[in-house]
Amino acid sequence: MTTGSKLKARRKQLGLTLEELAGHIGVTRQTLSRYENGVIANIPMERIERLAAAMQTTPGELLGWQDNDFLEYQPNRRVPILGRISAGLPLYAEEQVEGAIWVEVGGAGEYFALRVKGDSMNAAHIFEGNLLIVRKQDIVENGEIAVVMIDDNDATVKRFHRQGHIVTLLPQSTNPEHLPQIYDTRKTAVRVIGKVIKNEIIFE
């Protein structure tokens, strides 16, 4: 199968329209149709990566580097959707829960979904309105994307780094207004809420 035919097959398997998928990756419906029909054969790698993320697969599968067929997406866990996380409230407080979503996750653990607000992580393909699937844990490795609470403010999603008492939360954004946030844990309370394990593309 060509890359275009793989794109089309996967999109239909997930029940997405051309308009829905094109809107998410930032191209027109006509451009996506040209990708699928092979009119445009050399698709930029950055768009291949965004297409793969949107369709819950890998760039290698779309490009034919992997011979296996697309695995069927099998949601197996119902997790609460949190509109926000605030200090002083239980994680799943009623005023924070917007609903629930079925997702496919492996292994034990406690999970929740957090709706993305803002553009501080858009360069990591984490866009406003998406749902992040988060495994609740209080420790993450340097370089991982985490949900972190600073003092008594709402939680933030950033790439986490810690060296001694210094925690740096790094945005990944095309917006230059977003700068690294640096905290001394001896002066500021920094608490990891969980690790982002999936970025669910939501078409509503």
N, C-alpha and C positions, 0 to 999 in steps of 0.2 A: 504493500500500500504506500502511496505517496504521502508526504506530510499533509497536503491538503485533504486527502481522503480520510486520513486519521483524525484530523481536526473535525471534519464533518461528522464522522462516525461517533466520536466521543461527545460532541455537542448534543447530538440527537439521543445518545444513550442517557445523558443527564437531563434531557427534556428542556434544553435552553434554546431560545430563539436567537436568530442572528442579531436582532436589535439588542437583546440583553447582554450577550457576550461582547459585541462590538462596543457597546457603551462602557462596559467595565474596563476594557483594555485601551480605550481612548482612540478608536478608529471608527470610520463610518461603516454602516451596514454593507455598502458596496465594496469597500476594501476587504472586509472579512469574507464576503462572498468570493472575491477574486482569489483570496488565499485558498479557500476550500476547493475552488474549481481549477486551481493550478495556473490561473492567468498571471498571478504574481508568485513566482516559485521561490525567490530568495527572500524569505521572511526574516526581518532583523531578529537577532538572538534575544534582544531585550523583550520583544513581543512574544517570541516563543516561550520565554520564561513566564511572562504574565499569563499567557494562554494556559500553560501547564498548571500554574497555581490556581487559576479560575476553574479549571476542569478537573482538579484533584488528581493530577497525574504528574509525569516528569517530562522535562524537555527531551530526554533520551527516547521515550516512547513516541512522542510526537514526531521526532526526526528519524525514527526507524533504527536508532542505535541499539534498541532492545527488541528482541524478537517476540517476546511474550505479548499476548493480547492484553487489552485493558482489563484490569481487575474490576469486578463489579463493586461499586461502593455499597457497603453494608453497615448502615448505622446500627450501633449496638448499645448506645448509652444516652439516656435522656438527661440533659444538664440544664440548670437554670440559666436564664439570660439576665445579667445584671446591667442596668443602665449606668450604674456608677458604684464605686466602693468608697465608703466614708468611714472615718475613724469614729469610734464610740458606738458603732452599730454592729450587730452580728453580720457575718459575711452575707448570709441569705435573708437579711431583714426584709419584711414584706414591702417596705417602701423602696427597696432597691431592685426587686425582682420584676422584670418586664414580661416574663413568660418562660418558655423552655424550648429547646431544640434537640433533635436526635442527631447524634454524630457518631462517627466510627473512631473509637480509641481502643488501644490495646493496653493490657496490664491493669493492675490494681491502682487505686488512688481515688482522690476526690477531685472532681472537675467542675468548672463553671465556664460560662461564656460571658465575655465582656464586649459591649458594643463600642466601637472605635469612634472617638470624637476628635476632630482636628486633623492636621496634616503633618504632625511632627515625625511620623514614621513612614511617610508615603514612598520614600526611596527604597524601603524594604518591602514594598507592595502591600503595605498595611494602610488601607484607605478608609476615609470617614464612612461610617455606615456598616463596615464589615464587622463580623463577629470573630473575636479571638477566642479560641478554645484554650483554656488555662488549666494546668494541673496545680492544685493547691500544694505549695511547699514553701518552706522558709529559707531555703538555701538554693542558689543557682551558681553555675560556673561563670567565670569571667567571659564576656562575649555573648552570653545568651540573652535573649529578649525576655524581660520579666515585667510583672506587674508589681510596682513598688509604691509604698506609702511613705510620704515625708511628713513628719510631725502629725498634725491633725487635719491635713488637707486631703482632698480626694486623691485616689491612687492615680499613678501615671504609668504609661507603658514606654519603656526605653531599653536600650542595650546596656547591660549591667557590667560594671567593672569595679573591683575592690582591691585596694592595696593598703594593708594595715588598717588604720582608722579612716582612710579616705575612700569614699564611694563616689564614682563618677557615673552619671546617667547620660548616655549618649543618644541624641536624636539621630534619625537618618531621614533627612528631609530635603526636598528641593527648595524649601522656603528658608532663606538665610536668617530669618528672625529666630529660628530655633537653635539655641546654643547648648553646649554641654552644661549639665548641672553638677556641681562639685560640692560634696558635703563632708564635714568632719563628724563622724559618728559620736564623738565625745561631746559635741555641742548640739547636734541635730539628730533626732530619732529617725532612722531609716529602716524600714521593715519590708522585707520581700513577702509578697502575698502568694505569688505563684509563678510558674514558668509557662510562657506561651508555647504551645505545642502544635497548634494549627491556626491557620488564617482562613476562616470560612467566607466564601464569596456569597453574599446574600442578594438575591434578585427579588425585589418586591414589587 
